[in-house]
Amino acid sequence: MKFGLENKTALVTASSGGIGLEIARSLAAEGAKVIINGRSMSNVQTAIADILRTNPDANLIPLAADNGTAAGCTETISQINEVDILVNNLGIYEAVGFFDETDEAWQNLFEVNIMSGVRLTRHYLEKMIQKGTGRVIFISSESGITPAPEMAHYSATKTMQLGISRALSELTKGTQVTVNSVLPGPTRTEGVEKFIQGIFPDVPLKEAEKKFIAENRPSSLIQRLIDPKEIGDIVAFVTSDRASIINGSTIRAEGGLVRTIT
């Protein structure tokens, strides 16, 4: 199935690694011109080389900018005035007990997880609506629906993303622009592997992953970590012409972890 992404330009924030890299890889495989973003040009170039190894014809643009800051978003917008697809993937997390979460920690997660998407979407969505076509996706988390007690501040930002995404979708009425959220579950990225190893420091990684799912995410129906490529392919579909009727939606890609029907 072709997704019709040829000649589309996509910006994926924090795409030099993790889920963002696989989203970029999937979009590039569908023919989109993909802006690879990271905080340093060395990381960006490493990611580009990685994608080119499997897809030598990929059309990739490097962008070194820290979109977790207002200055970084300004830099991004100054270099990239317009896109057809914006994937707000940038996000950080940490496991900290609520009583140890400082004001600074809350403010930092809000600045990175929320304001990065707000600032970029404020610019790019307006242009999409003017053209009458475009896609915005917020990469949220299952924690946005089932808050994690060890990450109350992270969970709060992921819930807020859902509200922002739905509110912004109302601005697209009558156009071919869509705004949606995708909610991955625990995904096998380098960061998540370190996170799990920190919870089970004396257990080999593969066993630690199984223990994490069994003990920390027992409602998972797939009973495993998600492959980042699985998220990348879902995002590619949601950005495509094939998904034109999906708007204002919360797309759960969490392996059945969330026990609700809405």
Secondary structure, DSSP 4 states (H G I P E B T S, - for coil): -----TT-EEEETT-SSHHHHHHHHHHHHTT-EEEEEESSHHHHHHHHHHHHHH-TT-EEEEEE--TTSHHHHHHHHHH----SEEEE---------GGG--HHHHHHHIIIIIIHHHHHHHHHHHHHHHHTEEEEEEE--GGGTS--GGGHHHHHHHHHHHHHHHHHHGGGTTSEEEEEEEEE-SB--HHHHHHHHHHSTTS-HHHHHHHHHHHHSTT-SS-SPBPHHHHHHHHHHHTSGGGTT--S-EEEESTT-S----
